[in-house]
């Protein structure tokens, strides 16, 4: 799986306590891998391959341009969204 970031994103290093975990990831294309949530929650994480730097898979996917279908509480649920420079392009 690959992701292309169109802007700098603040992510977390899952190997550190949350207060110390912020990492800036520059625009570019990165290989991703799915890992169990490093904080013990049910939501798996997508991380930069070979690291623990990333965020919950749902957080990655909410920034994909298209129709929001997995967040009924969001005002754009079921509507087309164009995130522009905030878009994350995910290739499965």
BALOBA-1460 file (C-alpha; in Angstrom, 3 decimals):
// residues 92
<rec num="1" residu="x" x="0.000" y="0.000" z="0.000"/>
<rec num="2" residu="x" x="1.234" y="3.517" z="-0.771"/>
<rec num="3" residu="x" x="0.097" y="6.982" z="0.249"/>
<rec num="4" residu="x" x="0.886" y="10.321" z="-1.345"/>
<rec num="5" residu="x" x="0.783" y="13.328" z="0.967"/>
<rec num="6" residu="x" x="0.185" y="16.678" z="-0.724"/>
<rec num="7" residu="x" x="1.317" y="18.722" z="2.285"/>
<rec num="8" residu="x" x="3.309" y="18.291" z="5.497"/>
<rec num="9" residu="x" x="1.331" y="16.177" z="7.972"/>
<rec num="10" residu="x" x="1.762" y="15.908" z="11.710"/>
<rec num="11" residu="x" x="1.688" y="12.239" z="12.663"/>
<rec num="12" residu="x" x="2.605" y="10.246" z="15.740"/>
<rec num="13" residu="x" x="5.496" y="7.956" z="16.550"/>
<rec num="14" residu="x" x="3.640" y="5.063" z="18.174"/>
<rec num="15" residu="x" x="6.745" y="3.967" z="20.069"/>
<rec num="16" residu="x" x="6.687" y="7.122" z="22.227"/>
<rec num="17" residu="x" x="4.230" y="8.480" z="24.799"/>
<rec num="18" residu="x" x="1.604" y="10.688" z="23.084"/>
<rec num="19" residu="x" x="3.010" y="13.901" z="24.613"/>
<rec num="20" residu="x" x="6.387" y="13.228" z="22.934"/>
<rec num="21" residu="x" x="5.195" y="11.516" z="19.761"/>
<rec num="22" residu="x" x="4.610" y="14.306" z="17.202"/>
<rec num="23" residu="x" x="6.488" y="13.844" z="13.925"/>
<rec num="24" residu="x" x="6.214" y="16.011" z="10.799"/>
<rec num="25" residu="x" x="6.078" y="14.014" z="7.572"/>
<rec num="26" residu="x" x="6.907" y="15.973" z="4.418"/>
<rec num="27" residu="x" x="4.905" y="15.794" z="1.166"/>
<rec num="28" residu="x" x="5.749" y="12.765" z="-0.940"/>
<rec num="29" residu="x" x="4.835" y="9.164" z="-1.627"/>
<rec num="30" residu="x" x="5.414" y="6.594" z="1.101"/>
<rec num="31" residu="x" x="4.962" y="2.845" z="1.460"/>
<rec num="32" residu="x" x="2.581" y="2.000" z="4.281"/>
<rec num="33" residu="x" x="1.917" y="-1.033" z="6.411"/>
<rec num="34" residu="x" x="-0.901" y="-1.839" z="8.820"/>
<rec num="35" residu="x" x="0.002" y="-2.523" z="12.453"/>
<rec num="36" residu="x" x="-2.025" y="-3.068" z="15.619"/>
<rec num="37" residu="x" x="-2.759" y="0.185" z="17.406"/>
<rec num="38" residu="x" x="0.336" y="0.892" z="19.523"/>
<rec num="39" residu="x" x="-1.815" y="2.459" z="22.244"/>
<rec num="40" residu="x" x="-3.964" y="-0.632" z="22.711"/>
<rec num="41" residu="x" x="-7.148" y="0.632" z="21.014"/>
<rec num="42" residu="x" x="-9.145" y="-1.433" z="18.506"/>
<rec num="43" residu="x" x="-8.422" y="0.825" z="15.492"/>
<rec num="44" residu="x" x="-5.390" y="-0.401" z="13.504"/>
<rec num="45" residu="x" x="-2.761" y="2.083" z="12.367"/>
<rec num="46" residu="x" x="-1.209" y="2.701" z="8.976"/>
<rec num="47" residu="x" x="2.453" y="3.594" z="9.410"/>
<rec num="48" residu="x" x="5.392" y="4.448" z="7.183"/>
<rec num="49" residu="x" x="6.863" y="1.065" z="6.306"/>
<rec num="50" residu="x" x="9.473" y="-0.098" z="8.800"/>
<rec num="51" residu="x" x="8.524" y="2.510" z="11.418"/>
<rec num="52" residu="x" x="5.823" y="3.190" z="13.985"/>
<rec num="53" residu="x" x="5.184" y="6.670" z="12.523"/>
<rec num="54" residu="x" x="1.625" y="7.132" z="11.310"/>
<rec num="55" residu="x" x="-1.922" y="7.373" z="12.604"/>
<rec num="56" residu="x" x="-5.118" y="5.372" z="12.847"/>
<rec num="57" residu="x" x="-6.218" y="3.993" z="9.486"/>
<rec num="58" residu="x" x="-9.491" y="5.937" z="9.691"/>
<rec num="59" residu="x" x="-7.539" y="9.174" z="10.120"/>
<rec num="60" residu="x" x="-5.600" y="8.494" z="6.904"/>
<rec num="61" residu="x" x="-8.737" y="7.613" z="5.002"/>
<rec num="62" residu="x" x="-10.790" y="10.621" z="6.111"/>
<rec num="63" residu="x" x="-8.471" y="12.819" z="4.027"/>
<rec num="64" residu="x" x="-8.992" y="10.875" z="0.799"/>
<rec num="65" residu="x" x="-10.804" y="12.948" z="-1.807"/>
<rec num="66" residu="x" x="-14.150" y="11.383" z="-2.636"/>
<rec num="67" residu="x" x="-17.333" y="10.484" z="-0.855"/>
<rec num="68" residu="x" x="-17.274" y="10.186" z="2.934"/>
<rec num="69" residu="x" x="-19.082" y="6.948" z="3.655"/>
<rec num="70" residu="x" x="-17.761" y="5.802" z="7.027"/>
<rec num="71" residu="x" x="-18.545" y="8.786" z="9.225"/>
<rec num="72" residu="x" x="-22.319" y="9.332" z="9.564"/>
<rec num="73" residu="x" x="-21.795" y="12.179" z="12.062"/>
<rec num="74" residu="x" x="-19.703" y="14.227" z="9.619"/>
<rec num="75" residu="x" x="-21.571" y="17.011" z="7.754"/>
<rec num="76" residu="x" x="-20.161" y="15.733" z="4.439"/>
<rec num="77" residu="x" x="-21.186" y="12.102" z="4.973"/>
<rec num="78" residu="x" x="-22.385" y="10.763" z="1.610"/>
<rec num="79" residu="x" x="-21.330" y="13.888" z="-0.286"/>
<rec num="80" residu="x" x="-18.377" y="14.431" z="-2.633"/>
<rec num="81" residu="x" x="-15.366" y="16.040" z="-0.943"/>
<rec num="82" residu="x" x="-12.313" y="17.638" z="-2.545"/>
<rec num="83" residu="x" x="-9.682" y="18.164" z="0.134"/>
<rec num="84" residu="x" x="-7.278" y="19.960" z="-2.228"/>
<rec num="85" residu="x" x="-3.820" y="20.251" z="-0.668"/>
<rec num="86" residu="x" x="-5.047" y="18.291" z="2.376"/>
<rec num="87" residu="x" x="-5.753" y="15.215" z="0.241"/>
<rec num="88" residu="x" x="-4.018" y="11.933" z="0.938"/>
<rec num="89" residu="x" x="-4.006" y="9.610" z="-2.075"/>
<rec num="90" residu="x" x="-4.015" y="5.959" z="-1.002"/>
<rec num="91" residu="x" x="-3.103" y="3.211" z="-3.467"/>
<rec num="92" residu="x" x="-4.123" y="-0.241" z="-2.237"/>
